[in-house]
């Protein structure tokens, strides 16, 4: 199985910037609200990233090697 040529890795800070940019560009009456349970998932993902508990592949070849090893 082959995967896309470009791998995108987002840090917790990048994810937060995307959320903030998205929420500020939408008119107030139609803003999407992040539920408390979703906020917990986001915070857990950020914590796992900071603790190095996530898998990160810098190149498509690294990702392919990782998937081949499973």
mmCIF file as Biopython writes it, N, C-alpha, C and O atoms, coordinates in Angstrom:
data_model
#
loop_
_atom_site.group_PDB
_atom_site.id
_atom_site.type_symbol
_atom_site.label_atom_id
_atom_site.label_alt_id
_atom_site.label_comp_id
_atom_site.label_asym_id
_atom_site.label_entity_id
_atom_site.label_seq_id
_atom_site.pdbx_PDB_ins_code
_atom_site.Cartn_x
_atom_site.Cartn_y
_atom_site.Cartn_z
_atom_site.occupancy
_atom_site.B_iso_or_equiv
_atom_site.auth_seq_id
_atom_site.auth_asym_id
_atom_site.pdbx_PDB_model_num
ATOM 1   N N  . UNK A ? 1  ? 0.847   -1.175 0.000  1.0 0.0 1  A 1 
ATOM 2   C CA . UNK A ? 1  ? 0.000   0.000  0.000  1.0 0.0 1  A 1 
ATOM 3   C C  . UNK A ? 1  ? 0.893   1.238  0.000  1.0 0.0 1  A 1 
ATOM 4   O O  . UNK A ? 1  ? 1.805   1.338  0.821  1.0 0.0 1  A 1 
ATOM 5   N N  . UNK A ? 2  ? 0.649   2.164  -0.890 1.0 0.0 2  A 1 
ATOM 6   C CA . UNK A ? 2  ? 1.430   3.395  -0.977 1.0 0.0 2  A 1 
ATOM 7   C C  . UNK A ? 2  ? 0.607   4.553  -0.417 1.0 0.0 2  A 1 
ATOM 8   O O  . UNK A ? 2  ? -0.622  4.549  -0.481 1.0 0.0 2  A 1 
ATOM 9   N N  . UNK A ? 3  ? 1.298   5.523  0.122  1.0 0.0 3  A 1 
ATOM 10  C CA . UNK A ? 3  ? 0.626   6.668  0.719  1.0 0.0 3  A 1 
ATOM 11  C C  . UNK A ? 3  ? 1.022   7.943  0.002  1.0 0.0 3  A 1 
ATOM 12  O O  . UNK A ? 3  ? 1.934   7.943  -0.825 1.0 0.0 3  A 1 
ATOM 13  N N  . UNK A ? 4  ? 0.350   9.004  0.313  1.0 0.0 4  A 1 
ATOM 14  C CA . UNK A ? 4  ? 0.594   10.296 -0.327 1.0 0.0 4  A 1 
ATOM 15  C C  . UNK A ? 4  ? 2.056   10.699 -0.211 1.0 0.0 4  A 1 
ATOM 16  O O  . UNK A ? 4  ? 2.746   10.326 0.738  1.0 0.0 4  A 1 
ATOM 17  N N  . UNK A ? 5  ? 2.506   11.452 -1.171 1.0 0.0 5  A 1 
ATOM 18  C CA . UNK A ? 5  ? 3.904   11.878 -1.211 1.0 0.0 5  A 1 
ATOM 19  C C  . UNK A ? 5  ? 4.228   12.915 -0.146 1.0 0.0 5  A 1 
ATOM 20  O O  . UNK A ? 5  ? 5.378   13.006 0.285  1.0 0.0 5  A 1 
ATOM 21  N N  . UNK A ? 6  ? 3.263   13.685 0.282  1.0 0.0 6  A 1 
ATOM 22  C CA . UNK A ? 6  ? 3.531   14.754 1.228  1.0 0.0 6  A 1 
ATOM 23  C C  . UNK A ? 6  ? 2.924   14.411 2.585  1.0 0.0 6  A 1 
ATOM 24  O O  . UNK A ? 6  ? 1.746   14.063 2.673  1.0 0.0 6  A 1 
ATOM 25  N N  . UNK A ? 7  ? 3.724   14.510 3.636  1.0 0.0 7  A 1 
ATOM 26  C CA . UNK A ? 7  ? 3.266   14.233 4.989  1.0 0.0 7  A 1 
ATOM 27  C C  . UNK A ? 7  ? 3.196   15.555 5.738  1.0 0.0 7  A 1 
ATOM 28  O O  . UNK A ? 7  ? 4.148   16.335 5.739  1.0 0.0 7  A 1 
ATOM 29  N N  . UNK A ? 8  ? 2.065   15.792 6.368  1.0 0.0 8  A 1 
ATOM 30  C CA . UNK A ? 8  ? 1.892   17.017 7.127  1.0 0.0 8  A 1 
ATOM 31  C C  . UNK A ? 8  ? 1.892   16.668 8.603  1.0 0.0 8  A 1 
ATOM 32  O O  . UNK A ? 8  ? 1.119   15.823 9.053  1.0 0.0 8  A 1 
ATOM 33  N N  . UNK A ? 9  ? 2.756   17.319 9.344  1.0 0.0 9  A 1 
ATOM 34  C CA . UNK A ? 9  ? 2.820   17.107 10.779 1.0 0.0 9  A 1 
ATOM 35  C C  . UNK A ? 9  ? 2.441   18.414 11.456 1.0 0.0 9  A 1 
ATOM 36  O O  . UNK A ? 9  ? 3.063   19.449 11.217 1.0 0.0 9  A 1 
ATOM 37  N N  . UNK A ? 10 ? 1.422   18.364 12.301 1.0 0.0 10 A 1 
ATOM 38  C CA . UNK A ? 10 ? 0.972   19.564 12.990 1.0 0.0 10 A 1 
ATOM 39  C C  . UNK A ? 10 ? 1.290   19.465 14.471 1.0 0.0 10 A 1 
ATOM 40  O O  . UNK A ? 10 ? 1.026   18.450 15.115 1.0 0.0 10 A 1 
ATOM 41  N N  . UNK A ? 11 ? 1.850   20.517 14.985 1.0 0.0 11 A 1 
ATOM 42  C CA . UNK A ? 11 ? 2.098   20.565 16.418 1.0 0.0 11 A 1 
ATOM 43  C C  . UNK A ? 11 ? 0.827   21.039 17.118 1.0 0.0 11 A 1 
ATOM 44  O O  . UNK A ? 11 ? -0.107  21.522 16.479 1.0 0.0 11 A 1 
ATOM 45  N N  . UNK A ? 12 ? 0.810   20.893 18.427 1.0 0.0 12 A 1 
ATOM 46  C CA . UNK A ? 12 ? -0.341  21.354 19.205 1.0 0.0 12 A 1 
ATOM 47  C C  . UNK A ? 12 ? -0.537  22.856 19.017 1.0 0.0 12 A 1 
ATOM 48  O O  . UNK A ? 12 ? -1.670  23.335 18.967 1.0 0.0 12 A 1 
ATOM 49  N N  . UNK A ? 13 ? 0.569   23.603 18.914 1.0 0.0 13 A 1 
ATOM 50  C CA . UNK A ? 13 ? 0.477   25.047 18.715 1.0 0.0 13 A 1 
ATOM 51  C C  . UNK A ? 13 ? -0.157  25.352 17.362 1.0 0.0 13 A 1 
ATOM 52  O O  . UNK A ? 13 ? -0.979  26.262 17.253 1.0 0.0 13 A 1 
ATOM 53  N N  . UNK A ? 14 ? 0.219   24.598 16.332 1.0 0.0 14 A 1 
ATOM 54  C CA . UNK A ? 14 ? -0.363  24.800 15.007 1.0 0.0 14 A 1 
ATOM 55  C C  . UNK A ? 14 ? -1.850  24.505 15.016 1.0 0.0 14 A 1 
ATOM 56  O O  . UNK A ? 14 ? -2.639  25.239 14.419 1.0 0.0 14 A 1 
ATOM 57  N N  . UNK A ? 15 ? -2.234  23.432 15.692 1.0 0.0 15 A 1 
ATOM 58  C CA . UNK A ? 15 ? -3.649  23.072 15.775 1.0 0.0 15 A 1 
ATOM 59  C C  . UNK A ? 15 ? -4.426  24.181 16.473 1.0 0.0 15 A 1 
ATOM 60  O O  . UNK A ? 15 ? -5.512  24.560 16.033 1.0 0.0 15 A 1 
ATOM 61  N N  . UNK A ? 16 ? -3.872  24.694 17.550 1.0 0.0 16 A 1 
ATOM 62  C CA . UNK A ? 16 ? -4.529  25.776 18.281 1.0 0.0 16 A 1 
ATOM 63  C C  . UNK A ? 16 ? -4.660  27.013 17.393 1.0 0.0 16 A 1 
ATOM 64  O O  . UNK A ? 16 ? -5.695  27.679 17.410 1.0 0.0 16 A 1 
ATOM 65  N N  . UNK A ? 17 ? -3.611  27.326 16.612 1.0 0.0 17 A 1 
ATOM 66  C CA . UNK A ? 17 ? -3.672  28.477 15.711 1.0 0.0 17 A 1 
ATOM 67  C C  . UNK A ? 17 ? -4.749  28.296 14.659 1.0 0.0 17 A 1 
ATOM 68  O O  . UNK A ? 17 ? -5.442  29.251 14.308 1.0 0.0 17 A 1 
ATOM 69  N N  . UNK A ? 18 ? -4.897  27.082 14.153 1.0 0.0 18 A 1 
ATOM 70  C CA . UNK A ? 18 ? -5.934  26.809 13.161 1.0 0.0 18 A 1 
ATOM 71  C C  . UNK A ? 18 ? -7.314  26.999 13.771 1.0 0.0 18 A 1 
ATOM 72  O O  . UNK A ? 18 ? -8.194  27.605 13.158 1.0 0.0 18 A 1 
ATOM 73  N N  . UNK A ? 19 ? -7.500  26.484 14.975 1.0 0.0 19 A 1 
ATOM 74  C CA . UNK A ? 19 ? -8.793  26.624 15.651 1.0 0.0 19 A 1 
ATOM 75  C C  . UNK A ? 19 ? -9.108  28.096 15.883 1.0 0.0 19 A 1 
ATOM 76  O O  . UNK A ? 19 ? -10.230 28.542 15.644 1.0 0.0 19 A 1 
ATOM 77  N N  . UNK A ? 20 ? -8.115  28.847 16.348 1.0 0.0 20 A 1 
ATOM 78  C CA . UNK A ? 20 ? -8.344  30.262 16.627 1.0 0.0 20 A 1 
ATOM 79  C C  . UNK A ? 20 ? -8.618  31.041 15.340 1.0 0.0 20 A 1 
ATOM 80  O O  . UNK A ? 20 ? -9.499  31.900 15.317 1.0 0.0 20 A 1 
ATOM 81  N N  . UNK A ? 21 ? -7.875  30.752 14.272 1.0 0.0 21 A 1 
ATOM 82  C CA . UNK A ? 21 ? -8.075  31.456 13.009 1.0 0.0 21 A 1 
ATOM 83  C C  . UNK A ? 21 ? -9.451  31.146 12.437 1.0 0.0 21 A 1 
ATOM 84  O O  . UNK A ? 21 ? -10.122 32.033 11.908 1.0 0.0 21 A 1 
ATOM 85  N N  . UNK A ? 22 ? -9.864  29.910 12.541 1.0 0.0 22 A 1 
ATOM 86  C CA . UNK A ? 22 ? -11.167 29.505 12.025 1.0 0.0 22 A 1 
ATOM 87  C C  . UNK A ? 22 ? -12.288 30.155 12.821 1.0 0.0 22 A 1 
ATOM 88  O O  . UNK A ? 22 ? -13.247 30.668 12.245 1.0 0.0 22 A 1 
ATOM 89  N N  . UNK A ? 23 ? -12.170 30.132 14.132 1.0 0.0 23 A 1 
ATOM 90  C CA . UNK A ? 23 ? -13.259 30.659 14.953 1.0 0.0 23 A 1 
ATOM 91  C C  . UNK A ? 23 ? -13.358 32.173 14.865 1.0 0.0 23 A 1 
ATOM 92  O O  . UNK A ? 23 ? -14.445 32.719 15.057 1.0 0.0 23 A 1 
ATOM 93  N N  . UNK A ? 24 ? -12.255 32.876 14.580 1.0 0.0 24 A 1 
ATOM 94  C CA . UNK A ? 24 ? -12.329 34.329 14.494 1.0 0.0 24 A 1 
ATOM 95  C C  . UNK A ? 24 ? -12.791 34.805 13.129 1.0 0.0 24 A 1 
ATOM 96  O O  . UNK A ? 24 ? -13.212 35.954 12.991 1.0 0.0 24 A 1 
ATOM 97  N N  . UNK A ? 25 ? -12.722 33.938 12.103 1.0 0.0 25 A 1 
ATOM 98  C CA . UNK A ? 25 ? -13.134 34.351 10.768 1.0 0.0 25 A 1 
ATOM 99  C C  . UNK A ? 25 ? -14.612 34.062 10.487 1.0 0.0 25 A 1 
ATOM 100 O O  . UNK A ? 25 ? -15.131 34.465 9.446  1.0 0.0 25 A 1 
ATOM 101 N N  . UNK A ? 26 ? -15.281 33.379 11.390 1.0 0.0 26 A 1 
ATOM 102 C CA . UNK A ? 26 ? -16.694 33.042 11.219 1.0 0.0 26 A 1 
ATOM 103 C C  . UNK A ? 26 ? -17.524 34.072 11.986 1.0 0.0 26 A 1 
ATOM 104 O O  . UNK A ? 26 ? -17.193 34.403 13.125 1.0 0.0 26 A 1 
ATOM 105 N N  . UNK A ? 27 ? -18.590 34.580 11.382 1.0 0.0 27 A 1 
ATOM 106 C CA . UNK A ? 27 ? -19.433 35.536 12.108 1.0 0.0 27 A 1 
ATOM 107 C C  . UNK A ? 27 ? -19.915 34.971 13.446 1.0 0.0 27 A 1 
ATOM 108 O O  . UNK A ? 27 ? -20.148 33.768 13.565 1.0 0.0 27 A 1 
ATOM 109 N N  . UNK A ? 28 ? -20.061 35.817 14.429 1.0 0.0 28 A 1 
ATOM 110 C CA . UNK A ? 28 ? -20.397 35.402 15.793 1.0 0.0 28 A 1 
ATOM 111 C C  . UNK A ? 28 ? -21.617 34.485 15.876 1.0 0.0 28 A 1 
ATOM 112 O O  . UNK A ? 28 ? -21.578 33.487 16.595 1.0 0.0 28 A 1 
ATOM 113 N N  . UNK A ? 29 ? -22.690 34.797 15.163 1.0 0.0 29 A 1 
ATOM 114 C CA . UNK A ? 29 ? -23.917 34.023 15.295 1.0 0.0 29 A 1 
ATOM 115 C C  . UNK A ? 29 ? -23.783 32.588 14.788 1.0 0.0 29 A 1 
ATOM 116 O O  . UNK A ? 29 ? -24.576 31.727 15.168 1.0 0.0 29 A 1 
ATOM 117 N N  . UNK A ? 30 ? -22.787 32.315 13.930 1.0 0.0 30 A 1 
ATOM 118 C CA . UNK A ? 30 ? -22.656 30.961 13.407 1.0 0.0 30 A 1 
ATOM 119 C C  . UNK A ? 30 ? -21.369 30.280 13.860 1.0 0.0 30 A 1 
ATOM 120 O O  . UNK A ? 30 ? -20.963 29.279 13.268 1.0 0.0 30 A 1 
ATOM 121 N N  . UNK A ? 31 ? -20.729 30.800 14.888 1.0 0.0 31 A 1 
ATOM 122 C CA . UNK A ? 31 ? -19.493 30.193 15.376 1.0 0.0 31 A 1 
ATOM 123 C C  . UNK A ? 31 ? -19.735 28.793 15.908 1.0 0.0 31 A 1 
ATOM 124 O O  . UNK A ? 31 ? -20.727 28.515 16.581 1.0 0.0 31 A 1 
ATOM 125 N N  . UNK A ? 32 ? -18.796 27.929 15.583 1.0 0.0 32 A 1 
ATOM 126 C CA . UNK A ? 32 ? -18.866 26.578 16.103 1.0 0.0 32 A 1 
ATOM 127 C C  . UNK A ? 32 ? -18.283 26.581 17.517 1.0 0.0 32 A 1 
ATOM 128 O O  . UNK A ? 32 ? -17.216 27.149 17.752 1.0 0.0 32 A 1 
ATOM 129 N N  . UNK A ? 33 ? -18.972 25.960 18.436 1.0 0.0 33 A 1 
ATOM 130 C CA . UNK A ? 33 ? -18.509 25.916 19.821 1.0 0.0 33 A 1 
ATOM 131 C C  . UNK A ? 33 ? -17.866 24.563 20.072 1.0 0.0 33 A 1 
ATOM 132 O O  . UNK A ? 33 ? -18.430 23.524 19.731 1.0 0.0 33 A 1 
ATOM 133 N N  . UNK A ? 34 ? -16.683 24.585 20.670 1.0 0.0 34 A 1 
ATOM 134 C CA . UNK A ? 34 ? -16.000 23.343 21.018 1.0 0.0 34 A 1 
ATOM 135 C C  . UNK A ? 34 ? -16.586 22.860 22.339 1.0 0.0 34 A 1 
ATOM 136 O O  . UNK A ? 34 ? -16.539 23.558 23.352 1.0 0.0 34 A 1 
ATOM 137 N N  . UNK A ? 35 ? -17.134 21.657 22.304 1.0 0.0 35 A 1 
ATOM 138 C CA . UNK A ? 35 ? -17.775 21.100 23.496 1.0 0.0 35 A 1 
ATOM 139 C C  . UNK A ? 35 ? -16.716 20.744 24.537 1.0 0.0 35 A 1 
ATOM 140 O O  . UNK A ? 35 ? -15.545 20.573 24.197 1.0 0.0 35 A 1 
ATOM 141 N N  . UNK A ? 36 ? -17.117 20.633 25.793 1.0 0.0 36 A 1 
ATOM 142 C CA . UNK A ? 36 ? -16.170 20.248 26.842 1.0 0.0 36 A 1 
ATOM 143 C C  . UNK A ? 36 ? -15.501 18.900 26.558 1.0 0.0 36 A 1 
ATOM 144 O O  . UNK A ? 36 ? -14.315 18.730 26.840 1.0 0.0 36 A 1 
ATOM 145 N N  . UNK A ? 37 ? -16.247 17.946 26.003 1.0 0.0 37 A 1 
ATOM 146 C CA . UNK A ? 37 ? -15.640 16.639 25.720 1.0 0.0 37 A 1 
ATOM 147 C C  . UNK A ? 37 ? -14.605 16.756 24.599 1.0 0.0 37 A 1 
ATOM 148 O O  . UNK A ? 37 ? -13.560 16.109 24.654 1.0 0.0 37 A 1 
ATOM 149 N N  . UNK A ? 38 ? -14.891 17.581 23.575 1.0 0.0 38 A 1 
ATOM 150 C CA . UNK A ? 38 ? -13.927 17.782 22.496 1.0 0.0 38 A 1 
ATOM 151 C C  . UNK A ? 38 ? -12.689 18.499 23.028 1.0 0.0 38 A 1 
ATOM 152 O O  . UNK A ? 38 ? -11.570 18.184 22.626 1.0 0.0 38 A 1 
ATOM 153 N N  . UNK A ? 39 ? -12.882 19.453 23.922 1.0 0.0 39 A 1 
ATOM 154 C CA . UNK A ? 39 ? -11.755 20.171 24.531 1.0 0.0 39 A 1 
ATOM 155 C C  . UNK A ? 39 ? -10.861 19.186 25.290 1.0 0.0 39 A 1 
ATOM 156 O O  . UNK A ? 39 ? -9.639  19.330 25.280 1.0 0.0 39 A 1 
ATOM 157 N N  . UNK A ? 40 ? -11.461 18.189 25.947 1.0 0.0 40 A 1 
ATOM 158 C CA . UNK A ? 40 ? -10.677 17.160 26.651 1.0 0.0 40 A 1 
ATOM 159 C C  . UNK A ? 40 ? -9.828  16.361 25.670 1.0 0.0 40 A 1 
ATOM 160 O O  . UNK A ? 40 ? -8.656  16.091 25.935 1.0 0.0 40 A 1 
ATOM 161 N N  . UNK A ? 41 ? -10.424 15.977 24.522 1.0 0.0 41 A 1 
ATOM 162 C CA . UNK A ? 41 ? -9.667  15.241 23.505 1.0 0.0 41 A 1 
ATOM 163 C C  . UNK A ? 41 ? -8.494  16.079 22.974 1.0 0.0 41 A 1 
ATOM 164 O O  . UNK A ? 41 ? -7.388  15.570 22.792 1.0 0.0 41 A 1 
ATOM 165 N N  . UNK A ? 42 ? -8.750  17.355 22.731 1.0 0.0 42 A 1 
ATOM 166 C CA . UNK A ? 42 ? -7.700  18.250 22.226 1.0 0.0 42 A 1 
ATOM 167 C C  . UNK A ? 42 ? -6.580  18.383 23.248 1.0 0.0 42 A 1 
ATOM 168 O O  . UNK A ? 42 ? -5.401  18.292 22.904 1.0 0.0 42 A 1 
ATOM 169 N N  . UNK A ? 43 ? -6.953  18.598 24.509 1.0 0.0 43 A 1 
ATOM 170 C CA . UNK A ? 43 ? -5.935  18.746 25.551 1.0 0.0 43 A 1 
ATOM 171 C C  . UNK A ? 43 ? -5.126  17.466 25.738 1.0 0.0 43 A 1 
ATOM 172 O O  . UNK A ? 43 ? -3.917  17.525 25.962 1.0 0.0 43 A 1 
ATOM 173 N N  . UNK A ? 44 ? -5.783  16.310 25.646 1.0 0.0 44 A 1 
ATOM 174 C CA . UNK A ? 44 ? -5.083  15.035 25.775 1.0 0.0 44 A 1 
ATOM 175 C C  . UNK A ? 44 ? -4.091  14.857 24.624 1.0 0.0 44 A 1 
ATOM 176 O O  . UNK A ? 44 ? -2.965  14.409 24.838 1.0 0.0 44 A 1 
ATOM 177 N N  . UNK A ? 45 ? -4.508  15.207 23.410 1.0 0.0 45 A 1 
ATOM 178 C CA . UNK A ? 45 ? -3.622  15.106 22.246 1.0 0.0 45 A 1 
ATOM 179 C C  . UNK A ? 45 ? -2.420  16.030 22.404 1.0 0.0 45 A 1 
ATOM 180 O O  . UNK A ? 45 ? -1.296  15.649 22.077 1.0 0.0 45 A 1 
ATOM 181 N N  . UNK A ? 46 ? -2.649  17.231 22.899 1.0 0.0 46 A 1 
ATOM 182 C CA . UNK A ? 46 ? -1.539  18.166 23.124 1.0 0.0 46 A 1 
ATOM 183 C C  . UNK A ? 46 ? -0.565  17.611 24.161 1.0 0.0 46 A 1 
ATOM 184 O O  . UNK A ? 46 ? 0.651   17.694 23.989 1.0 0.0 46 A 1 
ATOM 185 N N  . UNK A ? 47 ? -1.100  17.055 25.218 1.0 0.0 47 A 1 
ATOM 186 C CA . UNK A ? 47 ? -0.268  16.489 26.282 1.0 0.0 47 A 1 
ATOM 187 C C  . UNK A ? 47 ? 0.560   15.312 25.752 1.0 0.0 47 A 1 
ATOM 188 O O  . UNK A ? 47 ? 1.750   15.209 26.049 1.0 0.0 47 A 1 
ATOM 189 N N  . UNK A ? 48 ? -0.063  14.431 24.972 1.0 0.0 48 A 1 
ATOM 190 C CA . UNK A ? 48 ? 0.655   13.298 24.401 1.0 0.0 48 A 1 
ATOM 191 C C  . UNK A ? 48 ? 1.763   13.767 23.461 1.0 0.0 48 A 1 
ATOM 192 O O  . UNK A ? 48 ? 2.849   13.187 23.437 1.0 0.0 48 A 1 
ATOM 193 N N  . UNK A ? 49 ? 1.489   14.815 22.689 1.0 0.0 49 A 1 
ATOM 194 C CA . UNK A ? 49 ? 2.495   15.347 21.777 1.0 0.0 49 A 1 
ATOM 195 C C  . UNK A ? 49 ? 3.691   15.904 22.551 1.0 0.0 49 A 1 
ATOM 196 O O  . UNK A ? 49 ? 4.840   15.631 22.207 1.0 0.0 49 A 1 
ATOM 197 N N  . UNK A ? 50 ? 3.415   16.683 23.591 1.0 0.0 50 A 1 
ATOM 198 C CA . UNK A ? 50 ? 4.476   17.284 24.403 1.0 0.0 50 A 1 
ATOM 199 C C  . UNK A ? 50 ? 5.326   16.195 25.075 1.0 0.0 50 A 1 
ATOM 200 O O  . UNK A ? 50 ? 6.543   16.341 25.197 1.0 0.0 50 A 1 
ATOM 201 N N  . UNK A ? 51 ? 4.681   15.107 25.507 1.0 0.0 51 A 1 
ATOM 202 C CA . UNK A ? 51 ? 5.389   14.021 26.182 1.0 0.0 51 A 1 
ATOM 203 C C  . UNK A ? 51 ? 6.083   13.060 25.215 1.0 0.0 51 A 1 
ATOM 204 O O  . UNK A ? 51 ? 6.712   12.093 25.646 1.0 0.0 51 A 1 
ATOM 205 N N  . UNK A ? 52 ? 5.972   13.322 23.915 1.0 0.0 52 A 1 
ATOM 206 C CA . UNK A ? 52 ? 6.612   12.459 22.926 1.0 0.0 52 A 1 
ATOM 207 C C  . UNK A ? 52 ? 5.918   11.120 22.764 1.0 0.0 52 A 1 
ATOM 208 O O  . UNK A ? 52 ? 6.557   10.142 22.376 1.0 0.0 52 A 1 
ATOM 209 N N  . UNK A ? 53 ? 4.638   11.052 23.049 1.0 0.0 53 A 1 
ATOM 210 C CA . UNK A ? 53 ? 3.888   9.799  22.974 1.0 0.0 53 A 1 
ATOM 211 C C  . UNK A ? 53 ? 3.188   9.622  21.630 1.0 0.0 53 A 1 
ATOM 212 O O  . UNK A ? 53 ? 2.366   8.719  21.474 1.0 0.0 53 A 1 
ATOM 213 N N  . UNK A ? 54 ? 3.504   10.471 20.669 1.0 0.0 54 A 1 
ATOM 214 C CA . UNK A ? 54 ? 2.895   10.368 19.351 1.0 0.0 54 A 1 
ATOM 215 C C  . UNK A ? 54 ? 3.919   9.867  18.349 1.0 0.0 54 A 1 
ATOM 216 O O  . UNK A ? 54 ? 5.125   9.947  18.585 1.0 0.0 54 A 1 
ATOM 217 N N  . UNK A ? 55 ? 3.436   9.356  17.243 1.0 0.0 55 A 1 
ATOM 218 C CA . UNK A ? 55 ? 4.322   8.881  16.183 1.0 0.0 55 A 1 
ATOM 219 C C  . UNK A ? 55 ? 4.439   9.984  15.160 1.0 0.0 55 A 1 
ATOM 220 O O  . UNK A ? 55 ? 3.440   10.559 14.727 1.0 0.0 55 A 1 
ATOM 221 N N  . UNK A ? 56 ? 5.663   10.274 14.777 1.0 0.0 56 A 1 
ATOM 222 C CA . UNK A ? 56 ? 5.898   11.345 13.830 1.0 0.0 56 A 1 
ATOM 223 C C  . UNK A ? 56 ? 6.830   10.845 12.739 1.0 0.0 56 A 1 
ATOM 224 O O  . UNK A ? 56 ? 7.879   10.268 13.026 1.0 0.0 56 A 1 
ATOM 225 N N  . UNK A ? 57 ? 6.451   11.064 11.500 1.0 0.0 57 A 1 
ATOM 226 C CA . UNK A ? 57 ? 7.261   10.663 10.348 1.0 0.0 57 A 1 
ATOM 227 C C  . UNK A ? 57 ? 7.624   11.922 9.578  1.0 0.0 57 A 1 
ATOM 228 O O  . UNK A ? 57 ? 6.747   12.700 9.202  1.0 0.0 57 A 1 
ATOM 229 N N  . UNK A ? 58 ? 8.906   12.122 9.344  1.0 0.0 58 A 1 
ATOM 230 C CA . UNK A ? 58 ? 9.354   13.343 8.674  1.0 0.0 58 A 1 
ATOM 231 C C  . UNK A ? 58 ? 9.281   13.251 7.153  1.0 0.0 58 A 1 
ATOM 232 O O  . UNK A ? 58 ? 9.194   14.274 6.474  1.0 0.0 58 A 1 
ATOM 233 N N  . UNK A ? 59 ? 9.316   12.043 6.621  1.0 0.0 59 A 1 
ATOM 234 C CA . UNK A ? 59 ? 9.261   11.880 5.166  1.0 0.0 59 A 1 
ATOM 235 C C  . UNK A ? 59 ? 8.248   10.794 4.820  1.0 0.0 59 A 1 
ATOM 236 O O  . UNK A ? 59 ? 7.900   9.974  5.670  1.0 0.0 59 A 1 
ATOM 237 N N  . UNK A ? 60 ? 7.781   10.785 3.592  1.0 0.0 60 A 1 
ATOM 238 C CA . UNK A ? 60 ? 6.874   9.706  3.180  1.0 0.0 60 A 1 
ATOM 239 C C  . UNK A ? 60 ? 7.533   8.329  3.305  1.0 0.0 60 A 1 
ATOM 240 O O  . UNK A ? 60 ? 6.867   7.338  3.606  1.0 0.0 60 A 1 
ATOM 241 N N  . UNK A ? 61 ? 8.830   8.279  3.072  1.0 0.0 61 A 1 
ATOM 242 C CA . UNK A ? 61 ? 9.545   7.003  3.193  1.0 0.0 61 A 1 
ATOM 243 C C  . UNK A ? 61 ? 9.546   6.512  4.639  1.0 0.0 61 A 1 
ATOM 244 O O  . UNK A ? 61 ? 9.387   5.318  4.895  1.0 0.0 61 A 1 
ATOM 245 N N  . UNK A ? 62 ? 9.726   7.444  5.591  1.0 0.0 62 A 1 
ATOM 246 C CA . UNK A ? 62 ? 9.665   7.084  7.011  1.0 0.0 62 A 1 
ATOM 247 C C  . UNK A ? 62 ? 8.285   6.534  7.357  1.0 0.0 62 A 1 
ATOM 248 O O  . UNK A ? 62 ? 8.164   5.553  8.091  1.0 0.0 62 A 1 
ATOM 249 N N  . UNK A ? 63 ? 7.247   7.174  6.822  1.0 0.0 63 A 1 
ATOM 250 C CA . UNK A ? 63 ? 5.893   6.722  7.101  1.0 0.0 63 A 1 
ATOM 251 C C  . UNK A ? 63 ? 5.661   5.334  6.507  1.0 0.0 63 A 1 
ATOM 252 O O  . UNK A ? 63 ? 5.051   4.472  7.140  1.0 0.0 63 A 1 
ATOM 253 N N  . UNK A ? 64 ? 6.151   5.128  5.292  1.0 0.0 64 A 1 
ATOM 254 C CA . UNK A ? 64 ? 5.986   3.824  4.658  1.0 0.0 64 A 1 
ATOM 255 C C  . UNK A ? 64 ? 6.706   2.742  5.454  1.0 0.0 64 A 1 
ATOM 256 O O  . UNK A ? 64 ? 6.162   1.654  5.644  1.0 0.0 64 A 1 
ATOM 257 N N  . UNK A ? 65 ? 7.913   3.023  5.920  1.0 0.0 65 A 1 
ATOM 258 C CA . UNK A ? 65 ? 8.654   2.066  6.743  1.0 0.0 65 A 1 
ATOM 259 C C  . UNK A ? 65 ? 7.902   1.750  8.033  1.0 0.0 65 A 1 
ATOM 260 O O  . UNK A ? 65 ? 7.862   0.601  8.473  1.0 0.0 65 A 1 
ATOM 261 N N  . UNK A ? 66 ? 7.306   2.784  8.637  1.0 0.0 66 A 1 
ATOM 262 C CA . UNK A ? 66 ? 6.541   2.571  9.859  1.0 0.0 66 A 1 
ATOM 263 C C  . UNK A ? 66 ? 5.361   1.637  9.588  1.0 0.0 66 A 1 
ATOM 264 O O  . UNK A ? 66 ? 5.153   0.669  10.320 1.0 0.0 66 A 1 
ATOM 265 N N  . UNK A ? 67 ? 4.588   1.926  8.535  1.0 0.0 67 A 1 
ATOM 266 C CA . UNK A ? 67 ? 3.430   1.093  8.240  1.0 0.0 67 A 1 
ATOM 267 C C  . UNK A ? 67 ? 3.847   -0.332 7.838  1.0 0.0 67 A 1 
ATOM 268 O O  . UNK A ? 67 ? 3.149   -1.293 8.157  1.0 0.0 67 A 1 
ATOM 269 N N  . UNK A ? 68 ? 4.966   -0.465 7.149  1.0 0.0 68 A 1 
ATOM 270 C CA . UNK A ? 68 ? 5.459   -1.796 6.775  1.0 0.0 68 A 1 
ATOM 271 C C  . UNK A ? 68 ? 5.856   -2.610 8.004  1.0 0.0 68 A 1 
ATOM 272 O O  . UNK A ? 68 ? 5.788   -3.839 7.996  1.0 0.0 68 A 1 
ATOM 273 N N  . UNK A ? 69 ? 6.273   -1.907 9.066  1.0 0.0 69 A 1 
ATOM 274 C CA . UNK A ? 69 ? 6.719   -2.601 10.274 1.0 0.0 69 A 1 
ATOM 275 C C  . UNK A ? 69 ? 5.561   -3.099 11.141 1.0 0.0 69 A 1 
ATOM 276 O O  . UNK A ? 69 ? 5.773   -3.893 12.057 1.0 0.0 69 A 1 
ATOM 277 N N  . UNK A ? 70 ? 4.355   -2.644 10.864 1.0 0.0 70 A 1 
ATOM 278 C CA . UNK A ? 70 ? 3.212   -3.044 11.685 1.0 0.0 70 A 1 
ATOM 279 C C  . UNK A ? 70 ? 2.784   -4.467 11.404 1.0 0.0 70 A 1 
ATOM 280 O O  . UNK A ? 70 ? 1.834   -4.958 12.014 1.0 0.0 70 A 1 
#
